[in-house]
Amino acid sequence: MLDRRHFIKEMALLSGAIILVPSITSCSGKPGRASNDPLALPGAKPADWDEIAFNTKRALAGAAPKSYHGAISGAGGDKKHVGKHLPYLPKIEKTPDGYLAVMFGDESKGYARHPNSEANADLEDTGHWYDYITIRKATDDTAEEVKSAYSSWPKISKADNGQYAVFSGKDITANKGKETVYLAALPKDVKKGDMIRIAGHCKNHGEWVNYFTL
């Protein structure tokens, strides 16, 4: 961890970037819910995987708050609300060793990009961002899962042992926070060429999942 933080600090000094560095917790074992649970996440990517259909069904089963169900089910809800929350892997020049760059709402698929906003006590606004991301190898066998936490935005709370700098030379608060890149820790058992499962939790709108090959 110290090596990672040293790397990140050095990169910050050289590039003048804001890098969100999550705190990390990890656990191992098979996916934790019964297969008949509507909120269960498949360990391996299903052969008939449909990211919109799966996440819509799971959201309406309770993965998203009831107050958001109308938007999900309404006109354009598939791209404006479901697609907006799905994780994807942006193409960026550099990522700290052991981390993965993650964003939400892939415009190349026609999805709306996910905004981010900070909490404002004066306006009784709790803010809008992803407060955790979990990554595990996409397998039905036992695999390590690593959880990266983000307790605040645009800066991470000191309780998360975060570091702050400018990422890619952009203002993280510009464009309604849509330029935010989350750096999530990778499990040690994941290597290039592996398929992984990423689940991200929007603090306002619930948990969303997708699969990717590194």
C-alpha positions as CSV (number, residue, x, y, z in Angstrom):
1,M,0.0,0.0,0.0
2,L,2.8,2.4,0.8
3,D,4.4,1.7,-2.6
4,R,1.1,2.5,-4.3
5,R,0.7,5.8,-2.3
6,H,4.2,6.8,-3.1
7,F,3.6,6.1,-6.8
8,I,0.3,8.2,-6.7
9,K,2.0,11.1,-5.0
10,E,4.8,11.1,-7.5
11,M,2.3,11.0,-10.4
12,A,0.4,13.9,-8.8
13,L,3.5,16.0,-8.6
14,L,4.5,15.2,-12.2
15,S,1.1,15.6,-13.9
16,G,-0.8,17.9,-11.6
17,A,-3.7,15.4,-11.7
18,I,-6.7,14.7,-9.2
19,I,-6.6,11.0,-8.4
20,L,-9.2,9.4,-6.3
21,V,-7.7,6.7,-4.2
22,P,-10.1,4.4,-2.4
23,S,-9.7,2.7,0.9
24,I,-9.6,-1.0,0.3
25,T,-11.2,-4.0,2.1
26,S,-11.2,-7.5,0.7
27,C,-12.9,-10.8,1.3
28,S,-12.9,-14.1,-0.5
29,G,-15.5,-16.7,-1.2
30,K,-18.4,-17.5,-3.6
31,P,-21.0,-14.9,-4.4
32,G,-23.0,-14.4,-1.1
33,R,-26.6,-14.8,-2.1
34,A,-28.7,-17.8,-3.0
35,S,-29.2,-18.4,-6.7
36,N,-33.0,-17.9,-6.4
37,D,-32.5,-14.5,-4.7
38,P,-33.5,-11.7,-7.2
39,L,-30.6,-9.6,-5.9
40,A,-28.0,-12.3,-6.5
41,L,-25.0,-11.5,-8.6
42,P,-23.7,-14.3,-10.9
43,G,-20.1,-15.1,-10.2
44,A,-19.4,-15.9,-13.9
45,K,-20.9,-13.9,-16.8
46,P,-24.1,-15.7,-17.9
47,A,-24.0,-16.9,-21.5
48,D,-27.2,-14.9,-22.3
49,W,-25.9,-11.8,-20.5
50,D,-27.9,-8.6,-21.3
51,E,-26.6,-5.7,-19.2
52,I,-29.7,-3.6,-19.5
53,A,-32.2,-6.4,-18.9
54,F,-30.4,-7.9,-15.9
55,N,-29.8,-4.6,-14.2
56,T,-33.3,-3.4,-14.8
57,K,-34.8,-6.5,-13.3
58,R,-32.5,-6.4,-10.4
59,A,-33.0,-2.7,-9.8
60,L,-36.8,-3.2,-9.7
61,A,-36.3,-6.2,-7.3
62,G,-34.7,-3.9,-4.8
63,A,-31.2,-3.1,-5.9
64,A,-32.4,0.5,-6.6
65,P,-34.7,2.5,-4.2
66,K,-38.4,2.4,-5.0
67,S,-38.3,6.2,-5.6
68,Y,-36.2,5.5,-8.7
69,H,-38.3,2.7,-10.2
70,G,-40.6,5.0,-12.1
71,A,-37.6,6.6,-13.9
72,I,-36.2,3.2,-14.7
73,S,-39.4,1.9,-16.2
74,G,-40.3,5.1,-18.0
75,A,-39.7,6.2,-21.5
76,G,-35.9,6.1,-22.2
77,G,-35.2,4.7,-18.8
78,D,-33.0,2.0,-20.3
79,K,-30.3,4.5,-21.4
80,K,-31.1,7.6,-19.3
81,H,-31.2,5.8,-16.0
82,V,-30.1,2.1,-16.2
83,G,-27.3,2.6,-18.8
84,K,-26.2,5.8,-17.0
85,H,-25.4,3.7,-13.9
86,L,-23.5,0.8,-15.6
87,P,-19.8,0.7,-15.0
88,Y,-17.4,0.7,-18.0
89,L,-13.6,0.9,-18.5
90,P,-12.5,4.2,-20.0
91,K,-9.3,4.4,-22.1
92,I,-6.8,6.5,-20.2
93,E,-3.1,6.9,-20.4
94,K,-2.0,5.9,-17.0
95,T,-3.4,4.1,-14.0
96,P,-1.6,3.3,-10.8
97,D,-0.3,-0.3,-10.5
98,G,-2.9,-2.5,-9.0
99,Y,-5.8,-0.2,-9.8
100,L,-8.5,-0.1,-12.5
101,A,-10.0,3.1,-14.0
102,V,-13.8,2.9,-13.9
103,M,-16.5,5.3,-15.1
104,F,-20.3,5.1,-15.3
105,G,-22.5,5.6,-18.4
106,D,-20.8,4.6,-21.6
107,E,-21.6,7.2,-24.2
108,S,-20.4,4.9,-27.0
109,K,-23.5,2.8,-26.2
110,G,-25.8,5.7,-26.2
111,Y,-26.0,5.9,-22.4
112,A,-26.2,9.1,-20.5
113,R,-23.0,9.8,-18.5
114,H,-23.3,9.7,-14.8
115,P,-22.9,13.1,-13.0
116,N,-21.3,13.5,-9.6
117,S,-22.0,16.2,-7.0
118,E,-20.8,17.0,-3.5
119,A,-22.8,17.1,-0.4
120,N,-24.1,20.5,0.7
121,A,-25.3,20.7,4.3
122,D,-26.8,24.2,3.8
123,L,-29.0,22.9,1.0
124,E,-29.6,19.6,2.8
125,D,-28.2,17.9,-0.3
126,T,-26.4,14.6,0.5
127,G,-24.5,14.6,-2.8
128,H,-24.4,12.1,-5.7
129,W,-21.6,9.8,-6.4
130,Y,-20.5,6.1,-6.1
131,D,-19.6,5.3,-2.6
132,Y,-18.2,1.8,-3.3
133,I,-17.0,-0.4,-6.1
134,T,-16.3,-4.1,-5.8
135,I,-14.2,-6.1,-8.2
136,R,-13.8,-9.9,-8.4
137,K,-12.7,-12.4,-11.0
138,A,-15.8,-13.5,-13.0
139,T,-16.0,-17.2,-11.9
140,D,-18.4,-19.4,-10.1
141,D,-15.4,-20.7,-8.1
142,T,-14.0,-19.1,-5.0
143,A,-12.4,-15.8,-5.8
144,E,-11.1,-12.8,-3.9
145,E,-13.4,-9.7,-4.0
146,V,-12.0,-6.3,-3.3
147,K,-14.1,-3.4,-2.2
148,S,-12.9,0.2,-2.8
149,A,-14.8,2.9,-0.8
150,Y,-15.4,6.5,-1.6
151,S,-16.9,8.4,1.4
152,S,-17.1,11.8,-0.2
153,W,-16.7,13.7,-3.5
154,P,-14.8,15.4,-5.0
155,K,-12.3,14.6,-2.3
156,I,-12.2,11.4,-0.3
157,S,-12.6,11.5,3.4
158,K,-9.4,11.2,5.5
159,A,-11.0,8.1,7.0
160,D,-10.6,6.4,3.6
161,N,-6.9,7.1,3.7
162,G,-7.2,8.9,0.3
163,Q,-4.8,11.0,-1.7
164,Y,-5.9,13.9,-3.9
165,A,-4.4,15.3,-7.1
166,V,-5.6,16.3,-10.6
167,F,-6.4,13.4,-12.9
168,S,-5.7,13.8,-16.7
169,G,-5.3,17.6,-16.2
170,K,-9.1,18.1,-15.8
171,D,-11.2,19.8,-13.2
172,I,-13.1,17.0,-11.5
173,T,-16.0,19.2,-10.8
174,A,-16.4,20.4,-14.4
175,N,-19.2,19.2,-16.7
176,K,-21.4,18.3,-13.6
177,G,-18.7,15.9,-12.4
178,K,-19.1,13.7,-15.4
179,E,-15.3,13.6,-15.9
180,T,-14.8,11.7,-12.7
181,V,-12.8,8.5,-13.0
182,Y,-12.9,6.1,-10.1
183,L,-9.7,4.2,-9.4
184,A,-10.7,0.8,-7.9
185,A,-8.3,-1.8,-6.5
186,L,-7.9,-5.0,-8.3
187,P,-7.9,-8.4,-6.5
188,K,-4.5,-10.1,-6.4
189,D,-5.8,-13.1,-8.3
190,V,-6.8,-11.1,-11.4
191,K,-4.4,-10.8,-14.3
192,K,-4.5,-9.5,-17.9
193,G,-6.9,-11.5,-20.0
194,D,-9.2,-12.4,-17.1
195,M,-12.8,-11.6,-17.1
196,I,-13.9,-9.6,-14.1
197,R,-17.2,-8.5,-12.5
198,I,-17.6,-4.9,-11.4
199,A,-20.4,-3.8,-9.1
200,G,-20.7,-0.1,-8.3
201,H,-23.1,1.4,-5.7
202,C,-24.5,4.9,-6.5
203,K,-25.4,6.3,-3.1
204,N,-28.7,7.7,-4.4
205,H,-29.7,5.0,-6.9
206,G,-28.4,1.6,-5.8
207,E,-26.0,-1.1,-7.1
208,W,-25.3,-1.8,-10.7
209,V,-23.1,-4.5,-12.3
210,N,-21.3,-5.4,-15.5
211,Y,-18.5,-7.8,-16.8
212,F,-15.3,-7.0,-18.6
213,T,-12.2,-8.7,-20.0
214,L,-8.9,-7.0,-19.0
